[in-house]
Amino acid sequence: MLEFLTEDLQNALKNINLNHLYELRIRANKPVVICYGGKYTFLGMYGLTDRRGTAIIAKYSDIENIIYKASEYSVYSVTEQLRQGFLTGANGERIGLAGVFVYENGNTFTIKEVTSLNIRVPHEVYGCGDMIYRVCLSAGIKSMLILSPPGKGKTTILRDLARLLSTDKPINLLINDERNEISAAYRDFTLDVGTYADVIRYSYKKDALTAAVRSMRPDVVITDEIVSEEEISAVAACIRGGVEVIASAHLKDLEALRASPIFTSALKEKIFEYYVVLSSEGVGNIAGIYRENLTPVFEADKP
């Protein structure tokens, strides 16, 4: 994992517990910041440090080298990812990019002169989906939307739900892994998503859901981060066709869900049978589980 980092960064990370590492923020000519155990701190040559003066200072050339290595020395091979503002490492690390966006015919063509990287490190947390599975899925597969702000554990929970569903019973489970974060499938490597899971990587949801339902005949689809009306329409079409969908969205709570134009039709048509809201405090904590009409099944602050 993280083999694409510079030698200095790799040596520094040898001094910390990678199980608690969630993000690395690498900015040109600025100290390296990491999210460790849910809190941000600096990364020094010998591990964690709370002093800016002892933090590793990243260079622009470091960022160039990381991108080059993460793309397996061929930036052209990851052009489509670059258009979407990210790269994916061989073990599912998502590398967000900030730099100069280049447009062609009104669409993003590529990103150049990258000056910041946000490297999100995937984690297998066995059992983090147990409660959701027990409350919502143990009696049968139901469509579900998991809500939370960024970085609160949605993808990790989706991965564990895939494992639970695809190990408990012989079903056909399809993972639409748009950024290869859920499964991190790469040649002979994959994170544990269960025995009966098939994975489509780097495909837009509309294309993946349409083609996959026809060719792979899934019973349930797991996909991440719905961000547009086109995507929610593709999900709704799957569900109407008899294929359940478990998905996630960047929404902080039910009020944000109600106010979102993207999800207005989903709420009205009761597309999802369950909504799971993660807490903004900590990582992977469940604030509430709600039925399709948003009545509570479970709320953490209530007995």
Salt bridges, closest charged atoms under 4 A:
GLU23 OE1 - ARG25 NE 3.26
ASP62 OD2 - LYS59 NZ 3.75
GLU72 OE1 - ARG187 NH2 3.95
GLU80 OE1 - ARG83 NH1 3.09
ASP160 OD1 - ARG163 NH2 2.87
ASP168 OD2 - LYS169 NZ 2.79
GLU178 OE1 - LYS205 NZ 2.54
GLU181 OE1 - ARG94 NH1 3.21
GLU181 OE1 - ARG179 NE 3.40
ASP219 OD1 - ARG217 NH1 3.81
ASP224 OD2 - ARG179 NH2 3.19
ASP224 OD1 - LYS205 NZ 3.90
GLU225 OE1 - ARG94 NH1 3.70
GLU225 OE1 - ARG179 NH2 2.80
GLU225 OE2 - HIS250 NE2 3.52
GLU230 OE2 - LYS206 NZ 3.92
GLU231 OE1 - LYS205 NZ 3.66
GLU255 OE2 - ARG258 NH1 2.54
GLU269 OE1 - ARG240 NH2 2.78
GLU273 OE1 - LYS142 NZ 3.93
GLU299 OE1 - LYS302 NZ 3.00
